[in-house]
């Protein structure tokens, strides 16, 4: 009785499973599936607001969808591109591409220096084939074919085959080169994106005219930085917003907006510049963009003892982009040494105000008639409690717990005032515009651009270049007069190969006829020539 084969050891079985898993992961089909999954995974990042782009939009989504938003947040759908599941797909795709491309590139490098393959035994079984009668000898007929192929930039090799002299020719190596370039460029693109995430940073801040900021994480309203970025890596840049201009179309949609800024680099003042939406300030590896705009109502507060605070303002966030109707709050935590309460002005701002049923609305995004509806609170704002709170709204818990008390509300036009029960006067002084500025640094941008161009070049090579092989063999004619020339062609990358093959064989036939006609004439001239 035969002995059953021994079972492989546990280590051998584990190794076999790992090799099987590696072969599946590095298959081209797996890479395509992962690429498709990466594209699908990026869809929520374009449909839902992302914290890295706008924390305020994410907060507004929580207000609009209080039940759905927490569940989406648990799935990292507001931080799609930094989520663990997106990173897992990204990493698997990267490994899969390496496993696919490196062996393929090595094989292609070998084929570049290898001669064309030998001619198949049955040339007439190739997709394109023909036989030509040539009155020339076999080597002379192959000379004609070789000349025609070299004119067409084929690489040609002559051999002595089993059935007689034969010829192999090949061109179109750039097709496979484009394929390899495409996949290596895709790897480079992924590396560039990863480098931008690891060593890049961006911060967003709302800056009112006449104010400024420095490139520091502590000063940004929202920011994102890679795990390898330290605060000392930020460009030594400070920016002051001197003026902002918004241009509108006839239908009152925003056409463009620009910001005039002064900036200092490493403590040295630089010439003032004007930046726009697609025209950022580029300096020291960083870029300063204008990403939005809005209004900052200005207030002045006069206390009962005559103490006056002027030029108090805070950005109000647009709730309606069509009319720029905005909401916000001005928090005044310090009213002087004698004040025991803090003060907050919560309001609705209308650039061009109009009362409809006693309710203030905005009818135009331009500041033609600025008005504000305010509610004034006094009490404890909780700014020093250690608990985070939005700078654009009041903490409702402070109001519910009675720590903030409403003192009055009013609709005010520019220059109008309201008086609180304790004699404090709140005046709406006017309005300034603010710009939403973003400072970003992405060290992988140039790399990504170069990789994207290379991806396009590789794709064009794959689509436009044909990989062609042509084989020819000569054999004596059955009647003993002349030669039978068999030609076959195999083309990859094109469905319509008949016209090209027909043009080649017609050229070969014409050259054979011309060569056979010229040979007797040359021989006759040599016989008639007198001896020297």
C-alpha positions in Angstrom: 0.0 0.0 0.0 1.5 3.4 -1.0 2.5 5.7 1.7 0.3 8.9 1.7 2.3 12.1 1.1 3.3 13.9 4.3 1.4 17.1 5.1 3.4 20.3 4.8 4.6 21.9 8.0 2.7 24.8 9.5 5.4 27.3 8.4 5.2 26.0 4.9 1.4 26.3 4.8 1.6 29.9 6.1 4.2 30.7 3.4 2.1 29.2 0.7 -0.9 31.2 1.8 1.2 34.4 1.9 2.4 33.7 -1.6 -1.1 33.0 -2.8 -2.3 36.3 -1.2 0.6 38.2 -2.7 -0.1 36.9 -6.2 -3.8 37.9 -5.8 -2.9 41.3 -4.5 -0.4 42.1 -7.3 -2.7 41.0 -10.1 -3.7 43.7 -12.5 -7.4 42.9 -11.9 -6.9 43.6 -8.2 -5.2 46.9 -8.9 -8.1 48.0 -11.2 -10.6 47.0 -8.5 -8.7 49.0 -5.8 -8.4 52.0 -8.2 -12.2 51.8 -8.7 -12.7 51.6 -4.9 -10.5 54.6 -4.4 -12.6 56.6 -6.8 -15.8 55.5 -5.1 -14.4 56.3 -1.7 -13.6 59.8 -2.8 -17.2 60.5 -3.7 -18.3 61.4 -0.1 -15.5 63.8 0.1 -17.0 65.8 -2.8 -20.6 65.5 -1.6 -20.2 66.3 2.1 -18.4 69.2 3.7 -14.9 68.4 4.9 -13.3 69.7 8.1 -10.0 70.3 6.3 -11.7 72.7 4.0 -14.4 74.4 6.1 -15.1 73.7 9.7 -18.0 76.1 9.6 -19.7 74.2 6.8 -19.4 71.0 8.9 -20.8 72.7 11.9 -23.7 74.0 9.8 -24.3 70.4 8.6 -24.6 69.3 12.2 -27.2 72.0 12.8 -29.2 71.1 9.7 -29.0 67.3 10.2 -28.7 66.7 14.0 -29.6 63.0 13.7 -27.7 62.0 10.6 -24.5 64.0 11.1 -23.2 62.2 14.2 -23.5 58.8 12.4 -21.7 60.2 9.3 -19.0 61.5 11.6 -18.5 58.1 13.2 -17.7 56.8 9.6 -15.2 59.6 9.1 -17.3 61.0 6.2 -16.4 64.6 7.2 -12.7 63.6 7.1 -12.7 61.3 4.1 -9.2 61.8 2.9 -7.6 61.3 6.3 -9.9 58.4 7.4 -8.4 54.9 8.2 -10.5 53.1 5.5 -9.4 55.6 2.8 -5.7 55.2 3.9 -6.1 51.4 3.8 -7.4 51.4 0.2 -4.7 53.9 -0.8 -1.9 51.7 0.8 -3.2 48.5 -0.8 -3.4 50.1 -4.2 0.1 51.3 -3.8 1.4 47.9 -2.9 -0.6 46.3 -5.7 0.8 48.7 -8.3 4.4 48.0 -7.2 3.8 44.3 -7.4 2.3 44.7 -10.9 4.6 47.2 -12.4 8.1 46.2 -11.3 8.1 42.7 -12.8 6.5 44.0 -15.9 9.2 46.8 -16.2 12.0 44.2 -15.8 10.4 42.0 -18.5 10.0 45.0 -20.8 13.7 46.0 -20.3 14.8 42.6 -21.3 12.6 42.6 -24.4 14.1 46.0 -25.5 17.5 44.2 -26.0 16.2 40.9 -27.2 15.9 40.2 -30.9 12.5 39.7 -32.5 11.2 36.2 -32.1 11.6 33.5 -34.7 9.1 33.2 -37.4 6.2 30.7 -36.7 6.2 27.5 -38.7 2.9 28.2 -40.4 3.0 31.9 -41.5 -0.2 31.6 -43.4 -2.1 31.0 -40.2 -1.4 34.5 -38.9 -4.2 37.1 -39.0 -2.7 38.9 -42.0 -0.8 36.7 -44.5 0.0 36.4 -48.2 2.3 34.7 -50.7 4.2 36.5 -53.5 6.0 35.1 -56.5 9.4 36.5 -56.9 11.8 35.9 -59.8 14.7 36.6 -57.6 16.7 34.3 -55.5 15.7 33.7 -51.8 18.3 36.0 -50.2 17.7 38.8 -52.7 13.9 38.6 -52.1 14.5 38.9 -48.3 16.8 41.9 -49.0 13.8 43.6 -50.6 11.5 42.8 -47.7 14.2 44.0 -45.2 14.6 47.3 -47.0 10.9 48.0 -47.0 10.6 47.1 -43.3 13.6 49.2 -42.2 12.1 52.2 -44.1 9.0 51.7 -41.8 11.3 51.7 -38.7 11.1 48.0 -38.0 13.9 46.2 -36.2 14.9 43.3 -38.5 16.8 40.0 -37.9 17.7 37.5 -40.5 17.9 33.8 -39.7 18.4 30.4 -41.3 15.2 28.5 -40.4 14.2 24.9 -40.8 12.3 25.7 -43.9 14.8 28.0 -45.4 16.0 31.7 -44.9 13.6 33.7 -42.9 13.2 37.2 -41.5 11.6 38.5 -38.3 10.8 42.2 -37.7 9.2 44.1 -34.9 8.3 47.7 -33.9 6.0 49.4 -31.5 8.0 49.0 -28.3 6.8 52.4 -27.2 3.4 50.8 -26.6 4.7 48.7 -23.8 7.0 51.6 -22.7 3.9 53.8 -22.4 2.2 51.1 -20.4 5.0 50.9 -18.0 5.4 54.7 -17.9 1.7 55.0 -17.2 1.8 52.7 -14.2 5.1 54.1 -12.8 3.6 57.6 -13.2 0.5 56.5 -11.3 2.8 55.3 -8.5 4.6 58.6 -8.6 1.3 60.4 -8.4 0.3 58.4 -5.3 3.7 59.2 -3.8 3.3 62.9 -4.5 -0.2 62.9 -2.9 1.1 61.0 0.1 4.1 63.5 0.5 1.6 66.4 0.4 -0.4 64.7 3.2 2.7 63.9 5.3 4.7 67.1 5.0 2.0 69.6 3.9 -0.3 71.9 5.9 -3.0 74.4 5.4 -4.8 76.8 7.6 -7.9 79.0 7.1 -8.8 82.2 8.8 -11.3 85.1 8.4 -9.6 88.4 8.3 -11.4 91.7 8.5 -10.1 94.8 6.6 -7.4 96.5 8.7 -6.5 93.3 10.5 -4.0 90.5 9.9 -2.5 87.3 11.1 0.8 85.4 11.1 1.4 81.9 9.8 0.9 80.0 13.1 -1.5 77.2 13.9 -2.7 79.0 17.0 -4.1 81.9 14.9 -6.1 79.8 12.4 -9.8 79.2 12.7 -9.2 75.7 11.2 -6.0 74.0 10.1 -4.7 70.7 8.9 -1.1 69.5 9.1 0.7 66.3 8.2 2.1 64.1 10.9 5.6 65.1 10.0 5.0 68.8 10.2 6.3 70.8 13.2 5.3 74.3 14.0 8.9 75.4 13.2 8.4 74.2 9.7 5.8 76.9 8.9 6.9 79.7 6.6 7.7 82.9 8.6 4.9 84.8 7.0 2.6 87.6 8.3 -0.3 89.0 6.3 -2.4 92.2 6.7 -5.6 92.7 4.8 -5.8 96.4 3.7 -8.7 96.3 1.3 -11.2 93.9 -0.2 -13.3 94.4 -3.4 -16.1 92.1 -4.7 -17.5 92.5 -8.2 -21.0 91.3 -9.1 -22.8 90.4 -12.3 -26.0 92.0 -13.3 -28.0 89.2 -11.7 -26.1 89.9 -8.5 -24.0 86.7 -8.6 -20.4 87.1 -7.5 -18.1 87.6 -10.6 -14.8 88.0 -8.8 -13.2 89.3 -5.7 -9.7 90.5 -4.9 -7.8 91.3 -1.7 -5.1 93.9 -1.3 -2.6 92.6 1.2 0.7 93.7 2.9 2.9 90.9 4.0 6.2 90.4 5.9 8.5 87.5 5.3 10.8 86.6 8.1 10.2 90.0 9.6 11.0 92.0 6.4 8.3 94.0 4.8 7.6 93.1 1.1 5.9 95.1 -1.6 2.0 95.0 -1.3 0.2 92.7 -3.7 -3.3 91.9 -4.9 -4.5 88.3 -4.8 -7.6 86.7 -6.2 -9.4 83.4 -6.2 -7.1 81.8 -8.9 -4.2 84.2 -8.3 -2.6 83.4 -5.0 0.4 84.9 -3.3 3.3 82.4 -3.8 6.1 82.8 -1.4 8.7 80.6 0.4 6.9 77.3 -0.6 3.6 78.5 0.7 0.5 80.0 -1.1 -2.0 82.4 0.2 -5.5 82.0 -1.4 -8.7 84.0 -1.2 -11.5 81.4 -0.7 -14.5 83.5 0.2 -15.7 86.8 1.7 -18.3 88.3 3.9 -19.1 91.2 6.2 -18.0 92.3 9.7 -20.4 94.7 11.3 -18.8 97.3 13.5 -20.1 98.4 16.9 -19.2 100.8 19.6 -20.2 100.4 23.3 -20.6 103.2 25.8 -20.8 102.2 29.4 -22.9 104.2 32.0 -19.7 105.8 33.4 -18.8 107.2 30.0 -16.2 104.6 29.0 -16.4 103.9 25.3 -15.2 101.0 23.2 -15.0 101.6 19.5 -14.2 99.7 16.4 -15.5 96.4 17.8 -16.2 93.9 15.0 -16.5 90.2 14.3 -17.1 88.3 11.1 -20.7 87.3 10.4 -21.0 84.1 8.4 -23.1 84.3 5.3 -26.3 82.2 5.6 -27.4 83.1 2.0 -24.8 83.4 -0.7 -27.3 85.1 -3.0 -28.0 88.1 -0.7 -25.1 87.7 1.7 -27.5 87.7 4.7 -25.2 86.8 7.6 -25.3 85.7 11.2 -22.8 86.0 13.9 -21.9 87.2 17.4 -19.6 89.8 18.9 -18.2 88.7 22.2 -16.8 91.4 24.6 -15.3 89.6 27.6 -13.5 92.7 29.1 -15.5 95.9 29.7 -13.0 97.4 32.0 -12.0 97.1 35.6 -15.3 98.3 37.1 -17.5 95.9 35.0 -18.6 92.6 36.6 -20.6 91.3 33.6 -19.4 90.4 30.1 -21.4 91.4 27.0 -22.3 89.7 23.7 -24.1 91.0 20.6 -25.8 88.3 18.6 -27.2 89.5 15.3 -28.4 89.1 11.8 -26.7 91.3 9.2 -28.3 92.5 5.9 -25.9 94.3 3.5 -29.0 95.9 1.9 -31.7 95.6 4.5 -35.5 95.6 4.1 -38.3 95.0 6.6 -40.8 92.4 5.5 -43.5 91.9 8.1 -41.3 93.5 10.7 -38.5 91.0 10.0 -35.2 92.2 8.7 -34.1 90.6 5.4 -31.5 91.3 2.8 -32.3 92.0 -0.9 -28.9 92.6 -2.3 -25.4 91.2 -1.6 -23.8 94.7 -2.0 -23.6 96.9 1.1 -26.0 99.6 -0.2 -28.1 100.0 3.0 -26.4 97.9 5.8 -28.7 97.0 8.7 -28.5 94.6 11.6 -31.0 93.0 13.9 -29.3 92.4 17.3 -29.9 90.7 20.6 -27.7 91.9 23.4 -26.8 89.6 26.3 -24.8 90.3 29.5 -23.4 87.8 32.0 -20.7 85.1 31.9 -19.6 84.0 28.4 -17.6 81.0 29.6 -14.6 81.8 27.4 -12.2 80.8 30.3 -14.0 77.6 31.3 -11.7 75.4 29.2 -14.6 74.0 27.2 -14.4 74.6 23.4 -17.1 76.9 21.8 -17.6 78.5 18.5 -16.5 82.0 17.9 -19.4 82.5 15.5 -22.3 81.7 17.9 -23.2 81.8 21.5 -23.1 78.8 23.7 -26.8 78.0 24.2 -26.0 76.2 27.4 -24.9 79.5 29.0 -28.3 81.0 28.1 -30.3 78.0 29.3 -28.4 78.0 32.6 -29.1 81.7 33.1 -25.4 82.7 32.9 -26.3 85.0 30.0 -29.3 87.2 30.2 -31.0 89.0 27.4 -31.0 92.8 27.8 -32.7 93.9 24.7 -33.1 93.6 20.9 -33.5 96.0 18.1 -33.1 96.6 14.3 -30.4 99.1 13.7 -29.2 101.0 10.6 -25.7 102.4 10.3 -25.3 105.1 13.0 -28.3 104.0 15.1 -28.1 103.0 18.7 -30.0 101.1 21.4 -29.8 101.6 25.2 -29.8 98.7 27.6 -31.6 98.8 31.0 -28.4 99.7 32.9 -27.7 102.6 30.6 -25.2 101.0 28.3 -25.4 102.3 24.7 -24.7 99.9 21.8 -24.2 101.7 18.4 -24.1 100.1 15.0 -21.2 102.1 13.5 -20.9 100.5 10.0 -19.5 97.6 8.3 -16.2 96.3 6.9 -15.6 93.3 4.6 -13.7 90.3 5.5 -11.8 87.8 3.3 -11.5 84.1 4.0 -7.8 83.4 3.5 -6.1 80.1 3.3 -2.4 79.4 3.6 -1.3 76.1 2.2 2.0 74.3 1.7 2.1 71.2 -0.4 5.6 69.9 -1.2 4.2 67.2 -3.5 2.5 69.6 -5.9 5.3 69.8 -8.5 5.8 66.1 -8.2 2.1 65.5 -8.7 2.0 67.8 -11.8 5.0 66.0 -13.4 3.5 62.6 -12.6 0.1 63.7 -14.1 1.9 64.8 -17.3 3.8 61.5 -17.5 0.5 59.6 -16.9 -1.0 61.4 -19.9 2.1 60.7 -22.0 2.1 57.0 -21.1 -1.7 56.8 -21.9 -1.1 58.3 -25.3 1.6 55.8 -26.0 -0.7 52.9 -25.0 -3.5 54.2 -27.2 -1.7 55.5 -30.3 1.2 53.1 -30.8 0.8 49.7 -32.4 2.9 46.7 -31.5 3.6 45.0 -34.9 5.5 41.9 -35.9 6.2 40.9 -39.5 7.7 37.6 -40.6 8.9 36.5 -44.0 10.2 33.2 -45.4 11.4 32.2 -48.8 11.2 28.8 -50.5 11.9 27.6 -54.0 8.9 27.8 -56.4 7.3 24.5 -57.3 8.1 24.9 -61.0 11.7 25.7 -60.2 11.6 29.2 -61.5 12.0 31.9 -58.9 11.0 32.0 -55.3 7.8 31.9 -53.2 7.9 34.7 -50.6 5.6 34.1 -47.6 4.8 37.1 -45.4 2.7 37.2 -42.2 1.9 39.9 -39.8 0.6 40.1 -36.2 -0.5 43.5 -34.8 -1.5 44.4 -31.2 -3.4 47.5 -30.5 -5.4 48.0 -33.7 -8.5 46.2 -35.1 -8.1 47.5 -38.6 -4.7 46.1 -39.7 -5.6 45.1 -43.3 -4.8 48.3 -45.1 -1.4 48.6 -43.4 -0.5 45.0 -44.3 -1.8 45.5 -47.9 0.3 48.6 -48.3 3.4 46.7 -47.1 2.9 43.8 -49.5 2.1 46.1 -52.4 5.3 48.0 -51.7 7.3 44.7 -51.5 5.7 43.4 -54.8 6.5 46.6 -56.6 10.1 46.5 -55.3 10.4 42.9 -56.3 9.2 43.7 -59.8 11.5 46.7 -60.1 14.5 44.7 -58.9 13.8 41.8 -61.2 13.5 44.2 -64.2 16.6 46.1 -63.3 18.7 42.9 -62.9 18.7 41.8 -66.6 19.2 45.3 -67.8 22.2 45.7 -65.6 23.6 42.3 -66.8 23.1 43.3 -70.4 24.9 46.6 -69.9 27.8 44.8 -68.3 28.0 42.3 -71.3 27.9 45.1 -73.9 30.5 47.3 -72.1 34.0 47.0 -74.0 36.8 45.6 -71.9 39.0 48.2 -70.3 
